[in-house]
Structures are given as structure tokens and as C-alpha cells.
Amino acid sequence: MIQWTRREAMMAACGLCLGWTVPARAGETENKTITWQANLKAAHRLSLEQNKPLMVVFGAEWCTYCKKLEKNTLSNPQLSKYINGTFISIHVDVDEEERVAQILEVKALPCTVILSPHADLLGRIEGFQQPAAFYQKLMAAKKLHLQTTVEPVSTVTR
């Protein structure tokens, strides 16, 4: 579990509040819904190409809290914009992809797993979360991704 310092939590909350209260400028276009990839293979390939973490949201048709997460959290326009700019997203139905859920150790639904482009675990969000809490956990996963991403060393010739 990722621990936040009081300062980090306050900064995230302030940024969230400020970013979510500023209206869009004229002519500015935003994605109001999450762009979901069609399948895990395509999502992984895109994740590698763009060096963006994968956000894998596990759910099921019969799961009440999964529907609540989609309706109350994942449909939030500001959160959707952040997710589209930061992650490659895929929605996985556990009834159709049991093996994937087993490999990623999904124990309860809904469950969101954040993976690096090389499939390292960056974060896990279990259960229903309000947009602000979900956002904070996504930010922590992104921060971990940035810390583990190695920049190529440039060589200087004389």
C-alpha cells in the first residue's frame, strides 16, 4: 500500500479542487469519457509505444459496485480527461477473462490494477472509490511509474 505524507495528500487535494473547478476555455476540447482499448494485447502494445502505464479495470455485469464505480467515478469528465492523458485503459470482465484476473490477483470487484508498460505492478485500487480518492491513488501510481522510468543517458562527444 502506498503511503502519502500529509503534504502530498494536501497538494493532491488542492490540485484536484483547483483543476476541477476551472471551466474549459472557449475552443478547448476535452474527452468527457475514458477511451477504452478493445483488448489487452492492443492496450499493452499502445502502453509500450507511448510509455504510459496500463489502467486495467476489472468488473462484471452482475457487480453492483462496478456499475457504481462506472457511473459515479469513471464517468467524471475531469477524471476521464486525466486518465486519457496519463494511462492506457482497458475494461476487463472477470467472467470472460478469468485467467487475467487470476494472474493479477483480483480478489474482489471492482478492482483497478495499474501496471507499467513492462507489466510491473504500480498500484491497486480495490472496491468503489469516489473520484477524488480514485484520482489520488492514480496519481500515486503515476508517480511510482515516473520514479521507475529510466531516462536514456546521452553521450557527449568532444
Residue pairs with C-beta under 8 A, 6 or more apart in sequence:
2 123
2 137
2 140
2 141
2 144
4 12
4 136
4 140
9 136
12 135
12 136
12 139
13 132
13 136
16 132
16 135
16 136
19 78
20 78
24 30
30 77
30 81
31 80
31 81
31 84
32 77
32 80
32 81
33 75
33 80
34 74
34 80
34 83
34 84
34 89
35 84
35 89
36 89
36 90
36 91
37 43
37 46
37 88
37 89
37 90
39 90
40 56
40 90
40 92
40 97
40 100
43 54
43 56
43 88
43 89
43 90
44 54
44 117
44 119
46 52
46 88
47 53
47 54
47 88
47 115
47 117
48 117
48 118
50 88
51 117
51 149
52 86
52 87
52 88
52 117
53 86
53 87
53 88
53 114
53 115
53 116
53 117
53 122
53 141
53 142
53 145
54 87
54 88
54 89
54 90
54 113
54 114
54 115
54 116
54 117
54 119
55 83
55 87
55 88
55 89
55 90
55 112
55 113
55 114
55 138
56 89
56 90
56 92
56 100
56 104
56 112
56 113
56 114
56 115
57 69
57 74
57 89
57 90
57 91
57 92
57 110
57 111
57 112
58 92
58 94
58 101
58 104
58 106
58 109
58 110
58 111
58 112
58 113
59 66
59 67
59 69
59 70
59 91
59 92
59 93
59 94
59 109
59 110
60 66
60 93
60 94
60 95
60 109
61 93
61 95
63 109
63 110
65 109
65 110
65 127
65 128
66 109
66 110
68 128
69 110
69 128
69 129
72 128
72 130
72 131
73 79
73 128
73 129
73 130
73 131
73 134
74 80
74 83
76 131
78 131
79 131
79 134
79 135
82 135
82 138
83 89
83 138
86 138
86 142
87 114
87 138
87 142
92 100
92 101
94 101
94 106
94 109
104 113
104 115
106 113
107 126
108 126
108 127
110 126
110 127
110 128
111 124
111 125
111 126
111 127
112 124
112 125
112 126
112 134
113 121
113 123
113 124
114 121
114 122
114 123
114 124
114 125
114 138
114 141
114 145
115 121
115 122
116 122
116 145
116 148
120 148
122 141
122 142
122 144
122 145
122 148
123 137
123 138
123 140
123 141
123 144
125 134
125 137
125 138
129 137
